[in-house]
Amino acid sequence: YRGKMGPPGLPGPPGLRGPAGPMGVRGDPGQRGPMGPAGKSIPGPRGPPGPIGIPGPRGPQGPQGPKGPKGPVGPQGRTGFQGRQGPRGEVGIEGPEGDDGERGPMGDGGPPGPMGPNGSNGMEGAVGKVGNEGARGQDIPILCLKVVDGVCYSPSFSRRNYWDASGACKKWGGDVFSYKTEDQWKVAKDLFMGDTDWWVGMKRVNSPNGDPAHDFKFDDGTPNAFAMSKWEPSQPNNGGEGCVGGNYHGLMHDISCSHAKPFICARELDESQKKRVQ
């Protein structure tokens, strides 16, 4: 019969070292260690000079040097050719008024001045006696370029000053061109515009209202209200110009009466005269 197990004995001595096992798998690289101290190196001897290199590109221009001393005056050159005439300069400021010159000889007599304003009407005279009945007149035809609103406009006359033009219209039976509507104005404008100026039958009468445009009245008494719309801008502009002309713009301007201008005449017709128009 087997008895009870006794207590364990003392460990025995270590056995002999077994043979080396196979090499294991290579582990990951370790971290880089700190840099070691610098070593001492002795420079070697200087080598011989190398060959001359190729010239480099041209460098940028340097700053301008200081101004040198003024040189001596050179000999006088030959006289050059005359240059071309330069452009005309601007008009200078008007100089002071000069002394009065000697009085010149008396000139020829000038044309008559403009007609003055009409005087006031005189007292009405007594009724005269009835005269003898005259002989029946002939129906002389009236030659009209156009009849507009009961006004006959004559064919055109050649150039004359205003006084001669007025006299010619009186002989024809009317006065220098007048108008009070656009259609009447177009008779002269369409006839003369684009070719020359022409006379308008108005003269300066110096009315007291202080408006230069209204200081011109028609010779035949035609109202001038519509005509006031036909002044050129800035016209009338000269107190010494007593007559009126139409111009190539189809507008009016004041002008000296001594100029020679073409013209037509105007004559208002009564019913009997309208039958004699040709």
Disulfide bonds with the S-S distance in Angstrom:
Cys144-Cys152 1.97
Cys169-Cys265 1.92
Cys243-Cys257 1.88
